[in-house]
Structure formats: structure tokens, C-alpha cells
Amino acid sequence: MDLIRWRKPELSDPWYEFKRLQNEINDLFNLDRSPATEGLFDRPFSPAVDLVEGPEDYTVVCEIPGVDKKDLELSLTSNVLTIKGEKKQEEETKRKDVYRREMWKGSFQRTISLPGGVDNQKNIEANLKDGILTVVIPKREETKPRQITVKAR
């Protein structure tokens, strides 16, 4: 039977602790929660967005808890929907001991590139309820699926 010498990686690599510390610091500051398809003007703290295509329209759902309706601005230019807003923080009490702060505040902007076929002329509905913004954008008539009847002779 042969004995195999086992080495701890931290003993064989003098830089192990520095690499481990660097990885921990990188994980601490890794705030990239957004998908790879970011808009050009999106901020680091941007709310999460879902884009769903239905037979008659596109629905954009955006999580913006704590944002007031008056602090939101929506615009649609050609096929690009822009959601701008600001989340204001409530006045803090006189307590000085803050041990952890993870809730974000400040302005945000999301730009969502919609597929072709958006109808800018029809009514676009935007509703804000319980921190969820829902924007329903209708499709143009020529892009909607049509039912074709088959006639037999």
C-alpha cells in the first residue's frame, strides 16, 4: 500500500488567502442582478422587468415597490419603452445605529426594446398596484395571428 501525501491548497499556494479574500470582496460588491440585455441608459439599480407576448398585445411587468405613481414617467418611442422613476426614502428617525442597509433608493431608468408590431396609436394601459407596474401595449392588426378557414369542395 502506497501512502499519498495530501496537501492543503492553502499550504501549497502562498497566494491562496489573497485569492480567497479577493473572491469574497468581489462577491460582496457583485450587485449585477440584471440580465445581459441591459438598456443603454439603465442604472446599476434598476427594477426587474418581465416582457410577455400575448395574441393581442405585449405586457410589461415591472417590480417597483415603494415608488409613487407621481414619481413615474413612461414613454414609448417606436419600439422602445422607457420607464423612469425615483424611489424616495422615508425620513429616517433619529436613530444612529444602522447595522445593515440593503434597500435601494434614488432614480432609476429601464429601457425595454419591444419586438416589432407595436401599435403606438392605440390606447396603452399602465397600472400601478401593490408595487407592480403593468403596461399593456397592443399589437398592430397586421401582426396579430389570424384564423384562416379551410373550405372543402
Secondary structure, DSSP 8 states (H G I E B T S, - for coil): --------HHHH-TTHHHHHHHHHHHHHT----S-S---TT--SS---EEEEE-SSEEEEEEE-TT--GGGEEEEEETTEEEEEEEE------S-----------EEEEEEEE--S-B-SSS--EEEEETTEEEEEEEB-GGGS---------
